[in-house]
Amino acid sequence: MNTGNISAMAKRGYSRDFTPKTDRRVRIEVDRIPPTLYDAVLAKSKREGISLRALVLKLLTEWVGRRSEGLS
């Protein structure tokens, strides 16, 4: 599993670190992202070869871990 280092994250495509354990699938849609922020995130993810899916899942995983440790 990745140690939180973005450079160690999956390069494009689906990361094996986030392989679902069941057949249940969840889709999240984020509305009203500022266009300049989205453009910057997309450009950086392309430069670094990191999928947006892996980036978002890593962020969510770290956030949930901090909350469960009482560090929210």
C-alpha positions as CSV (number, residue, x, y, z in Angstrom):
1,M,0.0,0.0,0.0
2,N,1.1,3.5,-0.6
3,T,2.6,5.5,2.2
4,G,0.9,8.7,1.4
5,N,3.6,9.8,-1.1
6,I,1.8,11.2,-4.2
7,S,4.8,10.2,-6.4
8,A,4.3,6.6,-5.2
9,M,0.6,6.6,-6.2
10,A,-0.8,4.8,-9.2
11,K,0.2,6.2,-12.6
12,R,-3.0,6.5,-14.5
13,G,-5.8,4.0,-14.6
14,Y,-7.1,2.2,-11.5
15,S,-4.9,1.7,-8.4
16,R,-4.8,-1.7,-6.9
17,D,-4.8,-0.1,-3.5
18,F,-8.4,0.8,-4.0
19,T,-9.8,-2.4,-5.4
20,P,-13.3,-2.9,-4.1
21,K,-13.9,-6.0,-1.9
22,T,-17.5,-6.3,-3.0
23,D,-19.6,-5.8,-6.1
24,R,-21.1,-2.6,-4.6
25,R,-20.0,0.5,-6.5
26,V,-20.4,4.2,-5.4
27,R,-20.2,7.2,-7.7
28,I,-19.5,10.7,-6.3
29,E,-20.0,13.8,-8.3
30,V,-18.6,17.1,-7.2
31,D,-20.5,20.2,-8.3
32,R,-19.3,23.7,-8.9
33,I,-15.6,23.2,-8.8
34,P,-14.0,26.6,-9.7
35,P,-12.7,26.1,-13.3
36,T,-9.3,27.5,-12.6
37,L,-8.8,25.0,-9.7
38,Y,-10.0,22.1,-11.8
39,D,-7.7,23.1,-14.7
40,A,-4.7,23.3,-12.3
41,V,-5.5,19.9,-10.7
42,L,-6.0,18.3,-14.1
43,A,-2.8,19.8,-15.5
44,K,-0.7,18.7,-12.4
45,S,-2.2,15.2,-12.5
46,K,-1.3,14.8,-16.1
47,R,2.2,16.1,-15.5
48,E,2.8,13.7,-12.7
49,G,0.9,10.8,-14.3
50,I,-1.6,10.4,-11.4
51,S,-5.2,9.6,-12.1
52,L,-7.8,11.9,-10.5
53,R,-9.5,8.8,-9.1
54,A,-6.4,7.7,-7.3
55,L,-5.8,11.2,-6.0
56,V,-9.3,11.6,-4.6
57,L,-9.4,8.1,-3.1
58,K,-6.1,8.7,-1.4
59,L,-7.3,12.0,0.0
60,L,-10.5,10.4,1.3
61,T,-8.6,7.5,2.9
62,E,-6.2,9.8,4.7
63,W,-9.0,12.0,5.9
64,V,-11.0,9.1,7.3
65,G,-7.8,7.8,9.0
66,R,-7.2,11.1,10.7
67,R,-10.8,11.3,11.9
68,S,-10.6,7.8,13.3
69,E,-7.5,8.8,15.2
70,G,-9.3,11.9,16.7
71,L,-7.2,14.3,14.7
72,S,-10.0,15.8,12.5
